[in-house]
Amino acid sequence: MKFVCTDMTNKISVSVKASCLLMLVVLLLPAVGRAQNADAAVDELIKMGFENVSCTDTDTERVYVVENTAYRLQGVGMANAVDVIQSLGMPDDRNCRIVVLDNNVPQYSLFYQWKTEDDNSDVRRADWEASYELGDSWKEASKAKKKNRSLYKVDIVVYPKLNFRNYTVFKIYTFLITLNPTVEVSLWDGMKFTGQIIVPIKNEYGPDYDKVQQGYITLSQDLRFKNLFLTATVGTFNNFRWGGDLQARYVFKDPRFMLDGEIAFTGMSRFENWRWKRGDLKRLTWSLGGSFYWPQYNVKFDLHLQQYLLHERGVRFQMVRYFRHAAIGFYASKIQHAGNHGINGGFQFTINLPPYKYKRRGYIPRVLPSQNFGIMYNAGNERTYGKTFAPRADRNFGNENSFNPIFIKSELLNY
């Protein structure tokens, strides 16, 4: 009888252990499934060319972090990223958020609100809300290790440039056409180095533009503090300027409204006989204003007070309509000391240049054309006053709307 009891005890002990093991497997199985689900989405995003990718699960939401460097059009890129996450990586029991970076700095997020009765396998693009808010989980998600990092990867971007003017009576238009190869490198979060040379193709502007010369050679740092975006840039700029520039942009809770400002100290900068000649930093320029975005037609209205390079001041109004592959705008200004009682105006447009999708191969430098190509027409033909400069080669009115969540939401619905 003693042996029978021992045998029975062993059987009961084995049965209890098996039950505990089975219960543990049952409890862990959903978590393992969710982890594998998220990993599959991350792997697919990396395969598509997205960089700085991570996924973090918190008690309230799953947070994906991505940076689109594969698709030329940000809206198209995020539409493809949303499709992948919807098909492979949606959580079963919580919200989902996608935080979008630019050079490792968060710009906006796409948010899906989960409800108890929802089936997350049937999520559509229209179910995602776009905003500048990053959510309460961003602090934790920002610490996650990112895969396919963009740091120290090199792009060689060729910026085509076309200038024309009608300042002479002997010829309707004179032209300046250049190709500007530019090295762009991400050094750390928000920091970018830019080095550019200007190669003249056709020059009717005079001897200042005859030779190959330096263009942008800059270091720029992007920062974000809640809804305040800052960009500080030092180096040599366009229009023969060098110095330092600080830009600030504040987005209101209603993302249609925004305030922005810029201040810079610059001097003359010329590259002659392979020597850099520079003047003192004594030109103060600034701009202060705001904008309103009309979502129904993707139109942005801007109004700014500005001080220009000759210390003259003026006011400038601009409206731009954004399309998927282009942006078209009109402007009007009134500037001190300028001709025609200071009144001027004109139009400008940009078009996005193909290819519209490109990926890196490890750390091998990519060679590609600039994101867009644009032209500005000065109807008043003002030659002296109202002149300024641009501190960065990769930013202009055509792509400044790339990370606007209202525009991104419209692209999700229409792509």
Rosetta blueprint (number, residue, H / E / L):
1 M L
2 K H
3 F H
4 V H
5 C H
6 T H
7 D H
8 M H
9 T H
10 N H
11 K H
12 I H
13 S H
14 V H
15 S H
16 V H
17 K H
18 A H
19 S H
20 C H
21 L H
22 L H
23 M H
24 L H
25 V H
26 V H
27 L H
28 L H
29 L H
30 P H
31 A H
32 V H
33 G H
34 R H
35 A H
36 Q H
37 N H
38 A H
39 D H
40 A H
41 A H
42 V H
43 D H
44 E H
45 L H
46 I H
47 K H
48 M H
49 G L
50 F L
51 E E
52 N E
53 V E
54 S E
55 C E
56 T E
57 D E
58 T L
59 D L
60 T L
61 E E
62 R E
63 V E
64 Y E
65 V E
66 V E
67 E E
68 N L
69 T L
70 A L
71 Y E
72 R L
73 L L
74 Q H
75 G H
76 V H
77 G H
78 M H
79 A H
80 N H
81 A H
82 V H
83 D H
84 V H
85 I H
86 Q H
87 S H
88 L H
89 G L
90 M L
91 P L
92 D L
93 D L
94 R L
95 N E
96 C E
97 R E
98 I E
99 V E
100 V E
101 L E
102 D E
103 N L
104 N L
105 V E
106 P E
107 Q E
108 Y E
109 S E
110 L E
111 F E
112 Y E
113 Q L
114 W L
115 K L
116 T L
117 E L
118 D L
119 D L
120 N H
121 S H
122 D H
123 V L
124 R L
125 R H
126 A H
127 D H
128 W L
129 E E
130 A E
131 S E
132 Y L
133 E L
134 L L
135 G L
136 D L
137 S L
138 W H
139 K H
140 E H
141 A H
142 S L
143 K L
144 A L
145 K L
146 K L
147 K E
148 N L
149 R L
150 S L
151 L L
152 Y L
153 K L
154 V E
155 D E
156 I E
157 V E
158 V E
159 Y E
160 P E
161 K E
162 L E
163 N E
164 F E
165 R E
166 N L
167 Y L
168 T L
169 V L
170 F L
171 K L
172 I L
173 Y L
174 T E
175 F E
176 L E
177 I E
178 T E
179 L E
180 N E
181 P E
182 T E
183 V E
184 E E
185 V E
186 S E
187 L E
188 W E
189 D L
190 G L
191 M E
192 K E
193 F E
194 T E
195 G E
196 Q E
197 I E
198 I E
199 V E
200 P E
201 I E
202 K E
203 N E
204 E L
205 Y L
206 G L
207 P H
208 D H
209 Y H
210 D L
211 K L
212 V L
213 Q E
214 Q E
215 G E
216 Y E
217 I E
218 T E
219 L E
220 S E
221 Q E
222 D E
223 L E
224 R E
225 F E
226 K L
227 N L
228 L E
229 F E
230 L E
231 T E
232 A E
233 T E
234 V E
235 G E
236 T E
237 F L
238 N L
239 N L
240 F L
241 R E
242 W E
243 G E
244 G E
245 D E
246 L E
247 Q E
248 A E
249 R E
250 Y E
251 V E
252 F L
253 K L
254 D L
255 P L
256 R L
257 F E
258 M E
259 L E
260 D E
261 G E
262 E E
263 I E
264 A E
265 F E
266 T E
267 G E
268 M E
269 S E
270 R E
271 F E
272 E E
273 N L
274 W L
275 R E
276 W E
277 K E
278 R E
279 G L
280 D L
281 L L
282 K L
283 R E
284 L E
285 T E
286 W E
287 S E
288 L E
289 G E
290 G E
291 S E
292 F E
293 Y E
294 W E
295 P L
296 Q L
297 Y L
298 N L
299 V E
300 K E
301 F E
302 D E
303 L E
304 H E
305 L E
306 Q E
307 Q E
308 Y L
309 L L
310 L L
311 H L
312 E L
313 R E
314 G E
315 V E
316 R E
317 F E
318 Q E
319 M E
320 V E
321 R E
322 Y E
323 F L
324 R L
325 H L
326 A E
327 A E
328 I E
329 G E
330 F E
331 Y E
332 A E
333 S E
334 K E
335 I E
336 Q L
337 H L
338 A L
339 G L
340 N H
341 H H
342 G H
343 I E
344 N E
345 G E
346 G E
347 F E
348 Q E
349 F E
350 T E
351 I E
352 N E
353 L L
354 P L
355 P L
356 Y L
357 K E
358 Y L
359 K L
360 R L
361 R E
362 G L
363 Y L
364 I E
365 P L
366 R E
367 V E
368 L E
369 P E
370 S L
371 Q L
372 N E
373 F E
374 G E
375 I E
376 M E
377 Y E
378 N E
379 A L
380 G L
381 N L
382 E L
383 R L
384 T L
385 Y L
386 G L
387 K L
388 T L
389 F L
390 A L
391 P L
392 R L
393 A L
394 D L
395 R L
396 N L
397 F L
398 G L
399 N L
400 E L
401 N L
402 S L
403 F L
404 N L
405 P H
406 I H
407 F H
408 I H
409 K H
410 S H
411 E H
412 L H
413 L H
414 N H
415 Y L
